[in-house]
Amino acid sequence: MPAPTIYRPFLNGVYTVSAGLFRLGVQPIPWREDGAVETHTFALEGDYERFVVSKWAAHRRALHEYAGEANLSPDLRAAALEFTARTLAAESGGAMVWDGQTFRNALLGWEARLDLRQGGMEDLRRFDAPLAGLRGDLQPTGALDFLGLNASEDLAVIARDPQTGRDWLAATHVLSPERWDPRDKLGRDFVAVHVPVAGSGPMNATAPRLVDAVIGRGPFVRFAWGVAPDDRLDHHSSTVEAEAPFDPDTAFVRVERQTLTGFPAAHGALFTIRPYLYPLEVVVQTPAYARALAAALRTMTPEQQSYKGLRGVMPKLLIWLDARAL
């Protein structure tokens, strides 16, 4: 598997909360060193085992805190699950296979038949494979859960009523959340989901147009980022108190690559979230990178610093970065 891609969304020297959509397959990604155009939804990279271990630990701890459905129609469920199974397999380099009924993962050593419209799962079969020992006796609860456990990405489904125009978060399988609780978002509309995000006001003001674009004019990719005290993938809000003390020498830049794929006929879209965690000292390995990150952090409002968990540590972090920006 290739090494994880490195993204540096802070290179423009400004921290913003905006849609920031790039068209998959069309627009180059400026945050990549090679500025390449990306076409993929799912990324099977060298850190795959870390996602398996982290996701399955969250699953065993309390799946209901991470996953659920809210008025998800059979048509939209089928569209999202079929796309996920087909695309995950197509982008796995042969490690995963989908034949329209059965999804098989030759890395994890299991396969199951999936009922896409009803969300069920049948005939789970386990077999020897390179990472089979990681799954142990884990028992998926349905098609969305099974597919989510095979992907590095977290999954969410956005629905919209064609009659009223109301949108809502209709399903979540988010086992690597960053300082939030998926239960607080399920069933809520775009604005309600994003109101807690400091600085989201301008983006929320465009919510109807944004949801329309996501469903009808995608697919898109966007990025969000912050600085984290450790490299844990699962920062569910109920576990935030257990975070490690902040030390720039052992801190990480967390970047989330998010894709949005619409299903106009089913009145909804699939939203994927793929976290990347880079040691701070690696991501700012040149003075130019350190200057850009410091500049971007200085544009954060106090509310944004608090939301990202940086309010009390920002002075120490900026001193550390400024020393490396010389």
C-alpha positions as CSV (number, residue, x, y, z in Angstrom):
1,M,0.0,0.0,0.0
2,P,1.3,3.5,-0.7
3,A,2.3,5.9,2.1
4,P,-0.4,8.2,3.3
5,T,-0.8,11.3,1.2
6,I,0.4,14.5,2.8
7,Y,-2.0,17.5,2.6
8,R,-1.2,21.0,4.0
9,P,-4.5,23.0,3.8
10,F,-2.9,25.7,5.9
11,L,-0.5,26.8,3.1
12,N,-2.5,29.9,2.3
13,G,-1.8,31.2,5.7
14,V,-5.5,31.7,6.7
15,Y,-7.8,29.6,8.8
16,T,-11.3,29.6,7.3
17,V,-14.6,27.7,7.8
18,S,-16.1,27.5,4.3
19,A,-17.4,25.0,1.8
20,G,-14.1,25.0,0.0
21,L,-15.3,22.5,-2.6
22,F,-13.0,21.1,-5.3
23,R,-14.5,19.1,-8.2
24,L,-13.2,15.5,-8.1
25,G,-11.5,14.6,-11.3
26,V,-11.4,18.2,-12.5
27,Q,-9.7,20.7,-10.1
28,P,-6.2,20.1,-8.8
29,I,-5.7,20.0,-5.0
30,P,-3.3,22.8,-4.0
31,W,-2.7,21.2,-0.6
32,R,-0.8,18.3,-2.2
33,E,2.9,18.8,-3.0
34,D,2.3,17.6,-6.5
35,G,-0.9,19.6,-7.0
36,A,-2.5,16.6,-8.6
37,V,-6.1,16.2,-9.6
38,E,-7.8,13.6,-7.5
39,T,-10.5,11.2,-8.7
40,H,-10.8,8.8,-5.7
41,T,-13.4,8.7,-2.9
42,F,-11.7,6.0,-0.8
43,A,-8.0,5.8,0.1
44,L,-6.4,2.5,0.9
45,E,-3.0,3.5,2.2
46,G,-0.3,2.3,4.5
47,D,-2.1,3.3,7.6
48,Y,-5.1,1.1,6.9
49,E,-4.4,-1.2,9.9
50,R,-4.5,1.8,12.3
51,F,-8.0,2.6,11.1
52,V,-9.1,-1.0,11.5
53,V,-7.8,-1.1,15.1
54,S,-9.3,2.3,16.0
55,K,-12.7,1.8,14.4
56,W,-13.2,-1.6,15.9
57,A,-12.2,-0.4,19.4
58,A,-14.9,2.3,19.0
59,H,-17.4,-0.3,17.8
60,R,-16.8,-2.5,20.8
61,R,-16.9,0.4,23.2
62,A,-20.3,1.9,22.2
63,L,-21.4,1.7,18.6
64,H,-24.6,3.6,19.3
65,E,-22.5,6.7,20.1
66,Y,-21.1,6.7,16.6
67,A,-23.7,5.2,14.2
68,G,-27.4,5.5,13.5
69,E,-30.2,6.3,11.0
70,A,-33.0,8.9,10.9
71,N,-35.7,8.6,8.4
72,L,-33.4,7.1,5.7
73,S,-35.4,6.1,2.7
74,P,-34.8,2.7,1.0
75,D,-34.0,4.4,-2.3
76,L,-31.3,6.6,-0.7
77,R,-30.0,3.8,1.5
78,A,-29.6,1.6,-1.6
79,A,-27.9,4.4,-3.7
80,A,-25.4,5.2,-0.9
81,L,-24.6,1.6,0.0
82,E,-24.3,0.5,-3.6
83,F,-21.9,3.4,-4.4
84,T,-19.9,2.7,-1.3
85,A,-19.5,-1.1,-2.0
86,R,-18.8,-0.6,-5.7
87,T,-16.3,2.3,-5.3
88,L,-14.6,0.9,-2.2
89,A,-13.9,-2.3,-4.2
90,A,-12.9,-0.5,-7.4
91,E,-10.4,1.7,-5.5
92,S,-8.9,-1.0,-3.3
93,G,-6.3,-2.3,-5.8
94,G,-8.0,-5.7,-5.9
95,A,-8.1,-6.2,-2.1
96,M,-11.9,-5.9,-2.0
97,V,-14.5,-7.2,-4.4
98,W,-18.2,-6.4,-4.9
99,D,-20.3,-8.5,-7.2
100,G,-23.6,-6.7,-6.7
101,Q,-24.6,-8.9,-3.8
102,T,-21.5,-10.0,-1.8
103,F,-18.7,-7.7,-0.5
104,R,-15.4,-9.5,0.2
105,N,-12.2,-8.1,1.8
106,A,-9.1,-10.2,1.3
107,L,-7.1,-8.1,3.8
108,L,-9.5,-8.5,6.7
109,G,-10.7,-12.0,5.8
110,W,-14.4,-11.7,5.7
111,E,-17.3,-11.4,3.3
112,A,-21.1,-10.9,3.5
113,R,-24.2,-10.6,1.4
114,L,-25.8,-7.2,1.7
115,D,-29.4,-6.1,1.3
116,L,-28.9,-2.6,0.0
117,R,-32.5,-1.3,0.2
118,Q,-33.2,-2.6,3.7
119,G,-29.7,-2.3,5.0
120,G,-29.4,-5.9,6.2
121,M,-26.4,-8.3,6.1
122,E,-26.5,-12.1,5.7
123,D,-24.1,-15.0,5.5
124,L,-21.1,-13.4,7.1
125,R,-18.1,-15.7,6.4
126,R,-14.7,-15.3,7.9
127,F,-11.4,-16.7,6.5
128,D,-7.7,-16.4,6.9
129,A,-6.1,-13.2,5.7
130,P,-3.2,-10.8,6.5
131,L,-5.3,-8.7,9.0
132,A,-7.8,-11.3,10.0
133,G,-6.5,-11.4,13.6
134,L,-7.5,-7.8,14.2
135,R,-11.3,-8.4,13.8
136,G,-11.6,-11.2,16.3
137,D,-15.2,-11.8,17.1
138,L,-16.5,-8.4,16.0
139,Q,-20.1,-8.7,14.7
140,P,-21.3,-6.1,12.2
141,T,-24.9,-5.0,12.7
142,G,-25.9,-4.4,9.1
143,A,-24.8,-3.3,5.6
144,L,-23.8,0.2,6.5
145,D,-21.9,-1.0,9.6
146,F,-20.1,-3.7,7.6
147,L,-19.0,-1.4,4.8
148,G,-17.9,1.3,7.2
149,L,-15.7,-1.2,9.1
150,N,-14.0,-2.1,5.8
151,A,-13.2,1.5,4.9
152,S,-10.7,4.0,6.4
153,E,-13.3,6.7,5.8
154,D,-16.2,7.5,8.0
155,L,-19.6,7.6,6.3
156,A,-22.7,9.8,6.5
157,V,-25.8,10.2,4.4
158,I,-27.5,13.5,3.8
159,A,-31.2,13.5,2.7
160,R,-33.5,16.1,1.3
161,D,-37.3,16.2,1.0
162,P,-38.0,17.0,-2.7
163,Q,-41.4,18.6,-1.7
164,T,-40.4,20.8,1.2
165,G,-36.7,21.2,0.4
166,R,-35.8,20.3,4.0
167,D,-32.5,18.5,4.4
168,W,-31.3,16.3,7.3
169,L,-28.5,14.0,8.3
170,A,-30.1,10.6,7.7
171,A,-27.3,8.2,8.6
172,T,-24.0,8.2,10.4
173,H,-21.2,5.7,10.7
174,V,-18.5,8.0,12.1
175,L,-16.1,6.1,14.2
176,S,-13.3,8.7,14.0
177,P,-15.0,11.9,15.0
178,E,-13.0,15.0,16.0
179,R,-14.3,16.5,19.2
180,W,-18.0,15.9,18.4
181,D,-20.8,13.4,19.0
182,P,-22.5,11.9,15.9
183,R,-25.7,11.5,18.0
184,D,-26.0,15.3,18.3
185,K,-26.2,15.6,14.5
186,L,-28.4,12.8,13.4
187,G,-31.7,14.0,12.0
188,R,-30.7,17.6,12.0
189,D,-30.5,19.9,9.0
190,F,-27.3,21.4,7.6
191,V,-27.4,24.6,9.6
192,A,-28.2,22.8,12.9
193,V,-25.3,20.4,12.3
194,H,-22.8,23.2,11.7
195,V,-23.9,25.9,14.1
196,P,-21.6,24.6,16.8
197,V,-18.6,25.0,14.4
198,A,-17.0,28.3,15.3
199,G,-17.0,30.7,12.3
200,S,-19.6,28.7,10.3
201,G,-22.1,31.6,10.0
202,P,-21.2,32.6,6.4
203,M,-21.2,29.0,5.2
204,N,-24.6,28.3,6.9
205,A,-26.1,31.3,5.2
206,T,-25.6,29.5,1.9
207,A,-27.0,26.2,3.1
208,P,-29.8,25.7,0.6
209,R,-27.5,26.4,-2.4
210,L,-24.7,24.3,-0.9
211,V,-27.0,21.2,-0.3
212,D,-28.4,21.6,-3.8
213,A,-24.8,21.6,-5.3
214,V,-23.8,18.6,-3.2
215,I,-26.8,16.5,-4.4
216,G,-26.9,17.6,-8.0
217,R,-23.5,18.9,-9.2
218,G,-20.8,16.8,-7.5
219,P,-18.8,14.9,-6.7
220,F,-16.6,17.2,-4.6
221,V,-13.7,17.0,-2.2
222,R,-12.9,19.4,0.6
223,F,-10.5,19.6,3.6
224,A,-10.7,20.6,7.2
225,W,-7.7,20.8,9.6
226,G,-6.5,21.5,13.1
227,V,-3.7,20.7,15.6
228,A,-4.2,17.7,17.9
229,P,-2.3,16.7,21.1
230,D,-2.0,13.1,20.0
231,D,-2.5,10.8,17.0
232,R,-5.8,9.2,18.2
233,L,-8.3,8.8,15.3
234,D,-11.3,8.6,17.6
235,H,-11.7,11.9,19.5
236,H,-15.4,11.4,20.3
237,S,-16.5,14.3,22.5
238,S,-17.2,11.9,25.4
239,T,-13.4,11.0,25.4
240,V,-12.0,14.5,25.1
241,E,-11.2,14.7,28.8
242,A,-8.8,11.8,28.3
243,E,-6.7,13.7,25.8
244,A,-2.9,13.8,26.3
245,P,-1.3,17.1,27.6
246,F,-0.4,19.4,24.7
247,D,3.3,19.4,23.8
248,P,4.3,20.8,20.4
249,D,7.2,18.3,20.2
250,T,4.7,15.4,20.2
251,A,1.6,17.2,18.6
252,F,0.0,16.3,15.3
253,V,-1.7,18.2,12.5
254,R,-5.0,16.5,11.8
255,V,-6.4,17.0,8.2
256,E,-9.7,15.6,7.2
257,R,-10.3,14.8,3.5
258,Q,-14.0,14.9,2.9
259,T,-15.9,13.9,-0.2
260,L,-19.5,14.5,-1.2
261,T,-21.2,12.4,-3.9
262,G,-24.8,13.2,-4.8
263,F,-27.7,10.9,-5.8
264,P,-30.3,13.2,-7.4
265,A,-32.8,10.5,-8.1
266,A,-32.7,9.3,-4.5
267,H,-32.7,12.9,-3.1
268,G,-29.5,12.7,-1.1
269,A,-25.7,12.4,-0.9
270,L,-22.9,10.4,0.6
271,F,-20.4,12.3,2.8
272,T,-17.1,10.6,3.6
273,I,-14.5,11.7,6.1
274,R,-10.9,10.4,6.1
275,P,-8.6,11.8,8.8
276,Y,-4.9,12.1,8.3
277,L,-2.6,12.6,11.3
278,Y,0.9,14.0,10.7
279,P,3.6,14.7,13.3
280,L,3.8,18.4,13.7
281,E,7.6,18.4,13.2
282,V,7.1,16.5,9.9
283,V,4.4,18.6,8.4
284,V,6.4,21.8,9.1
285,Q,9.8,20.4,8.1
286,T,10.7,23.6,6.2
287,P,10.7,27.2,7.4
288,A,8.1,28.1,4.8
289,Y,5.7,25.5,6.1
290,A,6.2,26.6,9.7
291,R,5.5,30.2,8.7
292,A,2.4,29.3,6.8
293,L,1.0,27.2,9.7
294,A,1.8,30.0,12.2
295,A,0.2,32.6,10.0
296,A,-3.0,30.5,9.7
297,L,-3.2,29.9,13.4
298,R,-2.9,33.6,14.1
299,T,-6.0,34.2,12.0
300,M,-8.1,32.0,14.3
301,T,-10.7,33.8,16.4
302,P,-10.8,33.0,20.1
303,E,-14.0,31.0,19.5
304,Q,-12.2,29.0,16.8
305,Q,-9.3,28.4,19.1
306,S,-11.6,27.1,21.7
307,Y,-13.5,24.9,19.3
308,K,-10.3,23.3,18.1
309,G,-9.0,22.8,21.6
310,L,-6.1,25.3,21.2
311,R,-7.2,28.3,23.3
312,G,-4.9,27.5,26.2
313,V,-1.9,26.2,24.2
314,M,-1.8,28.7,21.3
315,P,1.1,30.8,22.8
316,K,3.3,27.8,23.3
317,L,2.5,26.4,19.9
318,L,3.2,29.7,18.1
319,I,6.6,30.1,19.9
320,W,7.5,26.6,18.8
321,L,6.5,27.3,15.2
322,D,8.2,30.7,15.0
323,A,11.5,29.1,16.1
324,R,11.3,26.8,13.1
325,A,10.2,29.6,10.7
326,L,13.6,31.3,10.8
